[in-house]
């Protein structure tokens, strides 16, 4: 889903329905001419809020995970060689599936094996309103988070608290493991 789709919902929640009505695929294609400076400022604030919400979800609830294979040269793998920006290295294994010891440095990772498979979490950044939001969290829950963040920044704490509860409750339901719900077994009498 695109960032503007989530922001459109969040604008409704944060009492900015006139701006929400203007947001569409056509207006995003002609962003510079479709919105006033005040509307652009509001949209950019909403985009910042969406980035904050996405970062919160990635770091606290559900990380974005990716796996890649690398051949280490002198046991070093440059962080610039990764296809996505690395947030945290989760595991490194050799081609036989055995764990490999590693140490993380600012510009490279020292992995004590030749060919390795690295499993890591990554953090994506939203460049503009048409950026793709990489998550499987429903847009409505993300919009609750964006509205909460936006209202907090505006100093409307009571309104923000409402969306805080909706956001957290929605995340609990979505992220609840299916094994958590158990039906007790029946007994023969």
N, C-alpha and C positions, 0 to 999 in steps of 0.2 A: 504494500500500500504506500501511497505517496504521503509526504509530510503535510501537504495542504489539506488532504482529506481529514486527517486527525485534527488539524488546527481549525477547520471549518466547524467541527463538532464542539471543540473547546471554546470557540467564540460564542456559541449559543449558551454554553454553560456559564461563561463569564460575562453575561449581559452585553454582548456585542453583536446582536443579531443582524444589524445592518451590514456589518463587515462580513459576517458569515454568508449572507445572501449574495454578496459580490464574488465570493470565492468559487471558482470553477476551473475546469481544464483550460478553457479559452482565455480567461483572465490571467491565469498563470503563464500562459504562452506569451502574453503581452504585458508582463508584470509592471514594467516601467510606466506605461501609459494608462494602465487600468486602475491604479490606486493613487490616492493623494499621499503627500509626504507623511501626514499623520497616520494614515492607514498602513503605510509601509512600516512605520516605526512600530505600530501595534503588532503587525504580522511578524516582524523580526523579533519582537519580545516573545511572542508565542513560539516562534521557532527555537529561541534560546531555552524556553521552558520545556519544549519537547525534547531537546537534547539533554536537559537535566533529568527528565523523567526516564528517558532511555538509559542514561548512565546509571541511574538508581536501580532500574530493573536488572541491568547487566551485572552490576557489582553486588547487589544484595539478594536477588531472587532467582534469576534465570540467565546464566551467562550464555553468550553466543560462542559456540565451540566449533573449531575447525581442525582438521588434520592434514599434514603435509609430510612428504618424504624429502629428505635432504641427504646429500653426500657431504660429509664434513671434510674440510681440507685442514690438515694439522689439528684435527679435533675441534675446529672452530666453525661455527655457523653464524654468518652475519645476520643481524636482525633486519637489515634492509632487504634480505633475500626472501622474507616472508611475503606472501601475497596479501595478507591483511595485517593491520596494525596490532601487534601483540599487546595484550593486557596482562596475561598471566600464563606461564608455562604450567600445564597440568601434568603431563608425563612425556617421557621420551623412551621409546623402545627400539630395539634393533629389529631387523627383518624377521627374526625368529620369534618375536613377541616378548623377548626378555627385557626387563627394565634396564635402562642405561643410566649410570650416574652422570649428573650434569651440574654445571654451575653457571649462573646467569651474570653477565657483565653488561655495562651500559650499551655497548655496540655489538656484542656478539654473545653467543652461548657456547660454552665449552662442553662438548658431549664426547664421552670416551668410547666411541665406536665409529666405524667408517660410514655406513649407510644407516640412517635413523628415520623413524617416523615420530613426528612431534605432534602432540595433541595440546592445543592451547585455546584460551579464550581470547576474544578480540573485542575491541571497542570501535564502533563505527561512528563517523561524524556526519552530521547533516549539513551539507554545503548550502542548500537553498530550499525553497518551498517545494520544488519538484523532486527532491531527493527521496530515494526509496528507504523506507523504515524497515530494517531487518529484525522482525520479531513475529512470533505467532500469537502474541497477546492481542485480543480484539481491540479495534479502534476506539470503541466507546470507553473501555477501561483506560486506555492511553489518554483519551481526551479528558477523563476525570482528573488524571494526574497533571495534565497540562493546565487545566482550569485551576486546580489547587495551587500550582506553582505561580501562575499568573496573578491570582488573587492575593497570594502571600506577598508578592513583590509590589502590589498596589496598596498594601496595608489593610486589606479587608480580611481580617483574621477569622471572623465568625463564618463568613461565606467559604473561606478556604478550608475550614475545619469540616464542613459538610462534604466537600469533594475529597478531602483526605480520607474520610471514613469510607466513602464509596470506592475510592481507588484501592485502598488496602483490602477491603472486603472482596472486591472483584478479583484482585490478585490471589487472595487466599483460595477462592473457589476455583479459579483457572489452574493454579499451580498445585492444587490438592492431588495427592497421589491416589490413583484408583484403588490401591490396596488398602487405603485408610478406611474405606467403607466396607464393612463386613456384616453380613446377615448371619445371626446366630443359627446354628444347626438345630434341626428338630429332633425330638426323641420319640421313640415308640413308647406308648403307655402300656 
